[in-house]
């Protein structure tokens, strides 16, 4: 079920929650994507959704000045 939550949240406009669910789902099935049951079960479209949700460029500190 947790693997299905990211796309559901994303379809309802909850990108932050979708990112959290995507990270939790992949982490709970293991870090090695070559053996991760969730990752292996995703379609190409599903993998693209997860990649876009977990793109590190989306996790910059807003309002942070160096």
Biopython code that builds the backbone (N, CA, C, O; Angstrom):
import numpy as np
from Bio.PDB.StructureBuilder import StructureBuilder

atoms = [
    (1, "UNK", "N", (0.813, -1.193, 0.000)),
    (1, "UNK", "CA", (0.000, 0.000, 0.000)),
    (1, "UNK", "C", (0.858, 1.259, 0.000)),
    (1, "UNK", "O", (0.544, 2.228, -0.691)),
    (2, "UNK", "N", (1.938, 1.246, 0.772)),
    (2, "UNK", "CA", (2.759, 2.457, 0.848)),
    (2, "UNK", "C", (3.333, 2.823, -0.522)),
    (2, "UNK", "O", (3.547, 3.999, -0.813)),
    (3, "UNK", "N", (3.576, 1.836, -1.345)),
    (3, "UNK", "CA", (4.098, 2.093, -2.679)),
    (3, "UNK", "C", (3.116, 2.815, -3.578)),
    (3, "UNK", "O", (3.518, 3.458, -4.548)),
    (4, "UNK", "N", (1.828, 2.715, -3.266)),
    (4, "UNK", "CA", (0.796, 3.369, -4.067)),
    (4, "UNK", "C", (0.475, 4.777, -3.583)),
    (4, "UNK", "O", (-0.187, 5.534, -4.292)),
    (5, "UNK", "N", (0.930, 5.137, -2.396)),
    (5, "UNK", "CA", (0.562, 6.426, -1.813)),
    (5, "UNK", "C", (1.192, 7.619, -2.519)),
    (5, "UNK", "O", (0.554, 8.665, -2.634)),
    (6, "UNK", "N", (2.425, 7.489, -2.992)),
    (6, "UNK", "CA", (3.089, 8.623, -3.647)),
    (6, "UNK", "C", (2.300, 9.101, -4.868)),
    (6, "UNK", "O", (2.010, 10.294, -4.961)),
    (7, "UNK", "N", (1.939, 8.218, -5.812)),
    (7, "UNK", "CA", (1.154, 8.690, -6.952)),
    (7, "UNK", "C", (-0.230, 9.218, -6.558)),
    (7, "UNK", "O", (-0.738, 10.156, -7.173)),
    (8, "UNK", "N", (-0.830, 8.617, -5.539)),
    (8, "UNK", "CA", (-2.147, 9.089, -5.092)),
    (8, "UNK", "C", (-2.038, 10.508, -4.551)),
    (8, "UNK", "O", (-2.812, 11.383, -4.940)),
    (9, "UNK", "N", (-1.088, 10.740, -3.664)),
    (9, "UNK", "CA", (-0.897, 12.081, -3.098)),
    (9, "UNK", "C", (-0.562, 13.095, -4.187)),
    (9, "UNK", "O", (-1.074, 14.215, -4.186)),
    (10, "UNK", "N", (0.293, 12.695, -5.104)),
    (10, "UNK", "CA", (0.689, 13.597, -6.183)),
    (10, "UNK", "C", (-0.520, 13.977, -7.033)),
    (10, "UNK", "O", (-0.649, 15.131, -7.442)),
    (11, "UNK", "N", (-1.399, 13.030, -7.301)),
    (11, "UNK", "CA", (-2.581, 13.318, -8.118)),
    (11, "UNK", "C", (-3.546, 14.272, -7.411)),
    (11, "UNK", "O", (-4.385, 14.897, -8.060)),
    (12, "UNK", "N", (-3.431, 14.385, -6.086)),
    (12, "UNK", "CA", (-4.274, 15.300, -5.322)),
    (12, "UNK", "C", (-3.538, 16.593, -4.966)),
    (12, "UNK", "O", (-4.030, 17.387, -4.165)),
    (13, "UNK", "N", (-2.380, 16.801, -5.550)),
    (13, "UNK", "CA", (-1.644, 18.044, -5.331)),
    (13, "UNK", "C", (-0.741, 18.059, -4.114)),
    (13, "UNK", "O", (-0.197, 19.108, -3.772)),
    (14, "UNK", "N", (-0.567, 16.939, -3.459)),
    (14, "UNK", "CA", (0.267, 16.885, -2.259)),
    (14, "UNK", "C", (1.687, 16.457, -2.577)),
    (14, "UNK", "O", (2.091, 15.346, -2.231)),
    (15, "UNK", "N", (2.449, 17.322, -3.230)),
    (15, "UNK", "CA", (3.797, 16.929, -3.661)),
    (15, "UNK", "C", (4.709, 16.599, -2.480)),
    (15, "UNK", "O", (5.473, 15.635, -2.538)),
    (16, "UNK", "N", (4.635, 17.386, -1.417)),
    (16, "UNK", "CA", (5.502, 17.132, -0.266)),
    (16, "UNK", "C", (5.198, 15.778, 0.354)),
    (16, "UNK", "O", (6.115, 15.030, 0.695)),
    (17, "UNK", "N", (3.915, 15.458, 0.501)),
    (17, "UNK", "CA", (3.541, 14.148, 1.029)),
    (17, "UNK", "C", (3.929, 13.049, 0.061)),
    (17, "UNK", "O", (4.372, 11.980, 0.480)),
    (18, "UNK", "N", (3.766, 13.301, -1.229)),
    (18, "UNK", "CA", (4.151, 12.308, -2.236)),
    (18, "UNK", "C", (5.643, 12.014, -2.151)),
    (18, "UNK", "O", (6.062, 10.863, -2.272)),
    (19, "UNK", "N", (6.450, 13.065, -1.939)),
    (19, "UNK", "CA", (7.895, 12.874, -1.801)),
    (19, "UNK", "C", (8.212, 12.023, -0.577)),
    (19, "UNK", "O", (9.062, 11.135, -0.629)),
    (20, "UNK", "N", (7.527, 12.301, 0.511)),
    (20, "UNK", "CA", (7.748, 11.537, 1.739)),
    (20, "UNK", "C", (7.377, 10.067, 1.534)),
    (20, "UNK", "O", (8.143, 9.172, 1.892)),
    (21, "UNK", "N", (6.205, 9.826, 0.962)),
    (21, "UNK", "CA", (5.785, 8.446, 0.719)),
    (21, "UNK", "C", (6.731, 7.728, -0.240)),
    (21, "UNK", "O", (7.044, 6.556, -0.031)),
    (22, "UNK", "N", (7.187, 8.406, -1.276)),
    (22, "UNK", "CA", (8.112, 7.785, -2.233)),
    (22, "UNK", "C", (9.406, 7.378, -1.541)),
    (22, "UNK", "O", (9.897, 6.266, -1.733)),
    (23, "UNK", "N", (9.952, 8.277, -0.741)),
    (23, "UNK", "CA", (11.204, 7.975, -0.040)),
    (23, "UNK", "C", (11.015, 6.835, 0.954)),
    (23, "UNK", "O", (11.843, 5.928, 1.026)),
    (24, "UNK", "N", (9.928, 6.879, 1.718)),
    (24, "UNK", "CA", (9.668, 5.824, 2.704)),
    (24, "UNK", "C", (9.450, 4.474, 2.031)),
    (24, "UNK", "O", (9.944, 3.449, 2.502)),
    (25, "UNK", "N", (8.714, 4.481, 0.936)),
    (25, "UNK", "CA", (8.425, 3.220, 0.251)),
    (25, "UNK", "C", (9.688, 2.579, -0.290)),
    (25, "UNK", "O", (9.927, 1.390, -0.079)),
    (26, "UNK", "N", (10.491, 3.358, -0.984)),
    (26, "UNK", "CA", (11.727, 2.794, -1.541)),
    (26, "UNK", "C", (12.669, 2.344, -0.427)),
    (26, "UNK", "O", (13.284, 1.282, -0.519)),
    (27, "UNK", "N", (12.779, 3.149, 0.618)),
    (27, "UNK", "CA", (13.673, 2.808, 1.720)),
    (27, "UNK", "C", (13.228, 1.516, 2.411)),
    (27, "UNK", "O", (14.062, 0.695, 2.791)),
    (28, "UNK", "N", (11.928, 1.341, 2.572)),
    (28, "UNK", "CA", (11.449, 0.159, 3.296)),
    (28, "UNK", "C", (11.688, -1.137, 2.523)),
    (28, "UNK", "O", (11.714, -2.215, 3.116)),
    (29, "UNK", "N", (11.864, -1.038, 1.208)),
    (29, "UNK", "CA", (12.116, -2.235, 0.401)),
    (29, "UNK", "C", (13.597, -2.445, 0.106)),
    (29, "UNK", "O", (13.960, -3.414, -0.561)),
    (30, "UNK", "N", (14.447, -1.562, 0.587)),
    (30, "UNK", "CA", (15.886, -1.730, 0.419)),
    (30, "UNK", "C", (16.498, -0.682, -0.495)),
    (30, "UNK", "O", (15.848, -0.193, -1.419)),
    (31, "UNK", "N", (17.740, -0.347, -0.234)),
    (31, "UNK", "CA", (18.423, 0.726, -0.958)),
    (31, "UNK", "C", (18.897, 0.338, -2.347)),
    (31, "UNK", "O", (19.006, 1.195, -3.224)),
    (32, "UNK", "N", (19.178, -0.926, -2.561)),
    (32, "UNK", "CA", (19.683, -1.385, -3.850)),
    (32, "UNK", "C", (18.513, -1.566, -4.810)),
    (32, "UNK", "O", (17.757, -2.531, -4.694)),
    (33, "UNK", "N", (18.362, -0.646, -5.754)),
    (33, "UNK", "CA", (17.221, -0.685, -6.663)),
    (33, "UNK", "C", (17.211, -1.926, -7.551)),
    (33, "UNK", "O", (16.162, -2.310, -8.068)),
    (34, "UNK", "N", (18.361, -2.548, -7.729)),
    (34, "UNK", "CA", (18.407, -3.786, -8.513)),
    (34, "UNK", "C", (17.719, -4.952, -7.803)),
    (34, "UNK", "O", (17.392, -5.961, -8.428)),
    (35, "UNK", "N", (17.501, -4.808, -6.497)),
    (35, "UNK", "CA", (16.842, -5.849, -5.714)),
    (35, "UNK", "C", (15.627, -5.318, -4.966)),
    (35, "UNK", "O", (15.044, -6.045, -4.162)),
    (36, "UNK", "N", (15.235, -4.086, -5.206)),
    (36, "UNK", "CA", (14.121, -3.448, -4.521)),
    (36, "UNK", "C", (12.810, -3.888, -5.185)),
    (36, "UNK", "O", (12.545, -3.546, -6.337)),
    (37, "UNK", "N", (11.992, -4.649, -4.446)),
    (37, "UNK", "CA", (10.757, -5.205, -5.012)),
    (37, "UNK", "C", (9.812, -4.120, -5.519)),
    (37, "UNK", "O", (9.180, -4.293, -6.561)),
    (38, "UNK", "N", (9.708, -3.008, -4.800)),
    (38, "UNK", "CA", (8.830, -1.922, -5.248)),
    (38, "UNK", "C", (9.326, -1.344, -6.565)),
    (38, "UNK", "O", (8.558, -1.212, -7.518)),
    (39, "UNK", "N", (10.612, -1.000, -6.620)),
    (39, "UNK", "CA", (11.189, -0.401, -7.826)),
    (39, "UNK", "C", (11.031, -1.331, -9.029)),
    (39, "UNK", "O", (10.669, -0.896, -10.122)),
    (40, "UNK", "N", (11.305, -2.601, -8.812)),
    (40, "UNK", "CA", (11.215, -3.572, -9.894)),
    (40, "UNK", "C", (9.783, -3.761, -10.382)),
    (40, "UNK", "O", (9.570, -4.158, -11.528)),
    (41, "UNK", "N", (8.802, -3.485, -9.531)),
    (41, "UNK", "CA", (7.400, -3.660, -9.920)),
    (41, "UNK", "C", (6.827, -2.447, -10.657)),
    (41, "UNK", "O", (5.753, -2.533, -11.252)),
    (42, "UNK", "N", (7.544, -1.317, -10.617)),
    (42, "UNK", "CA", (7.036, -0.098, -11.241)),
    (42, "UNK", "C", (7.179, -0.142, -12.765)),
    (42, "UNK", "O", (8.129, -0.713, -13.299)),
    (43, "UNK", "N", (6.224, 0.467, -13.442)),
    (43, "UNK", "CA", (6.327, 0.646, -14.895)),
    (43, "UNK", "C", (7.357, 1.742, -15.160)),
    (43, "UNK", "O", (7.828, 2.397, -14.230)),
    (44, "UNK", "N", (7.701, 1.936, -16.416)),
    (44, "UNK", "CA", (8.623, 3.032, -16.757)),
    (44, "UNK", "C", (8.044, 4.368, -16.309)),
    (44, "UNK", "O", (8.769, 5.222, -15.799)),
    (45, "UNK", "N", (6.740, 4.549, -16.499)),
    (45, "UNK", "CA", (6.086, 5.789, -16.064)),
    (45, "UNK", "C", (6.161, 5.932, -14.546)),
    (45, "UNK", "O", (6.428, 7.022, -14.040)),
    (46, "UNK", "N", (5.931, 4.855, -13.825)),
    (46, "UNK", "CA", (6.022, 4.880, -12.372)),
    (46, "UNK", "C", (7.414, 5.242, -11.887)),
    (46, "UNK", "O", (7.573, 6.015, -10.943)),
    (47, "UNK", "N", (8.421, 4.677, -12.542)),
    (47, "UNK", "CA", (9.807, 5.005, -12.170)),
    (47, "UNK", "C", (10.107, 6.473, -12.428)),
    (47, "UNK", "O", (10.820, 7.103, -11.647)),
    (48, "UNK", "N", (9.576, 7.024, -13.506)),
    (48, "UNK", "CA", (9.785, 8.451, -13.791)),
    (48, "UNK", "C", (9.127, 9.321, -12.730)),
    (48, "UNK", "O", (9.681, 10.345, -12.330)),
    (49, "UNK", "N", (7.946, 8.917, -12.273)),
    (49, "UNK", "CA", (7.270, 9.662, -11.209)),
    (49, "UNK", "C", (8.138, 9.665, -9.953)),
    (49, "UNK", "O", (8.345, 10.710, -9.337)),
    (50, "UNK", "N", (8.641, 8.495, -9.579)),
    (50, "UNK", "CA", (9.487, 8.408, -8.386)),
    (50, "UNK", "C", (10.774, 9.215, -8.566)),
    (50, "UNK", "O", (11.212, 9.899, -7.641)),
    (51, "UNK", "N", (11.375, 9.139, -9.741)),
    (51, "UNK", "CA", (12.596, 9.926, -9.992)),
    (51, "UNK", "C", (12.326, 11.417, -9.841)),
    (51, "UNK", "O", (13.119, 12.136, -9.233)),
    (52, "UNK", "N", (11.210, 11.882, -10.393)),
    (52, "UNK", "CA", (10.908, 13.314, -10.312)),
    (52, "UNK", "C", (10.607, 13.738, -8.882)),
    (52, "UNK", "O", (10.969, 14.840, -8.472)),
    (53, "UNK", "N", (9.946, 12.869, -8.120)),
    (53, "UNK", "CA", (9.636, 13.195, -6.731)),
    (53, "UNK", "C", (10.880, 13.260, -5.866)),
    (53, "UNK", "O", (10.958, 14.061, -4.934)),
    (54, "UNK", "N", (11.858, 12.413, -6.178)),
    (54, "UNK", "CA", (13.047, 12.323, -5.327)),
    (54, "UNK", "C", (14.266, 13.023, -5.920)),
    (54, "UNK", "O", (15.401, 12.752, -5.525)),
    (55, "UNK", "N", (14.024, 13.919, -6.865)),
    (55, "UNK", "CA", (15.110, 14.701, -7.468)),
    (55, "UNK", "C", (15.710, 15.622, -6.406)),
    (55, "UNK", "O", (14.996, 16.456, -5.849)),
    (56, "UNK", "N", (17.011, 15.487, -6.113)),
    (56, "UNK", "CA", (17.643, 16.295, -5.061)),
    (56, "UNK", "C", (17.511, 17.796, -5.274)),
    (56, "UNK", "O", (17.566, 18.556, -4.307)),
    (57, "UNK", "N", (17.339, 18.237, -6.503)),
    (57, "UNK", "CA", (17.193, 19.681, -6.745)),
    (57, "UNK", "C", (15.913, 20.240, -6.136)),
    (57, "UNK", "O", (15.802, 21.449, -5.937)),
    (58, "UNK", "N", (14.951, 19.379, -5.837)),
    (58, "UNK", "CA", (13.705, 19.829, -5.210)),
    (58, "UNK", "C", (13.832, 20.001, -3.704)),
    (58, "UNK", "O", (12.900, 20.483, -3.059)),
    (59, "UNK", "N", (14.953, 19.622, -3.141)),
    (59, "UNK", "CA", (15.118, 19.661, -1.694)),
    (59, "UNK", "C", (16.094, 20.745, -1.261)),
    (59, "UNK", "O", (16.859, 20.556, -0.315)),
    (60, "UNK", "N", (16.068, 21.864, -1.943)),
    (60, "UNK", "CA", (16.920, 22.978, -1.543)),
    (60, "UNK", "C", (16.235, 23.748, -0.442)),
    (60, "UNK", "O", (15.011, 23.710, -0.313)),
    (61, "UNK", "N", (17.015, 24.439, 0.344)),
    (61, "UNK", "CA", (16.458, 25.216, 1.458)),
    (61, "UNK", "C", (15.892, 26.519, 0.897)),
    (61, "UNK", "O", (16.634, 27.361, 0.390)),
    (62, "UNK", "N", (14.595, 26.674, 0.990)),
    (62, "UNK", "CA", (13.928, 27.867, 0.507)),
    (62, "UNK", "C", (14.254, 29.038, 1.421)),
    (62, "UNK", "O", (14.216, 28.915, 2.646)),
    (63, "UNK", "N", (14.571, 30.158, 0.824)),
    (63, "UNK", "CA", (14.858, 31.353, 1.609)),
    (63, "UNK", "C", (16.236, 31.369, 2.224)),
    (63, "UNK", "O", (16.581, 32.315, 2.931)),
    (64, "UNK", "N", (17.034, 30.346, 1.975)),
    (64, "UNK", "CA", (18.373, 30.263, 2.548)),
    (64, "UNK", "C", (19.336, 31.098, 1.724)),
    (64, "UNK", "O", (19.385, 30.974, 0.500)),
    (65, "UNK", "N", (20.090, 31.935, 2.385)),
    (65, "UNK", "CA", (21.110, 32.730, 1.691)),
    (65, "UNK", "C", (22.477, 32.348, 2.237)),
    (65, "UNK", "O", (22.647, 32.159, 3.441)),
    (66, "UNK", "N", (23.427, 32.238, 1.359)),
    (66, "UNK", "CA", (24.772, 31.868, 1.789)),
    (66, "UNK", "C", (25.642, 33.082, 1.905)),
    (66, "UNK", "O", (26.816, 32.969, 2.257)),
]
sb = StructureBuilder()
sb.init_structure("model")
sb.init_model(0)
sb.init_chain("A")
sb.init_seg("    ")
for serial, (resi, resn, name, xyz) in enumerate(atoms, 1):
    if name == "N":
        sb.init_residue(resn, " ", resi, " ")
    sb.init_atom(name, np.array(xyz, "f"), 0.0, 1.0, " ", f" {name:<3s}", serial, name[0])
structure = sb.get_structure()
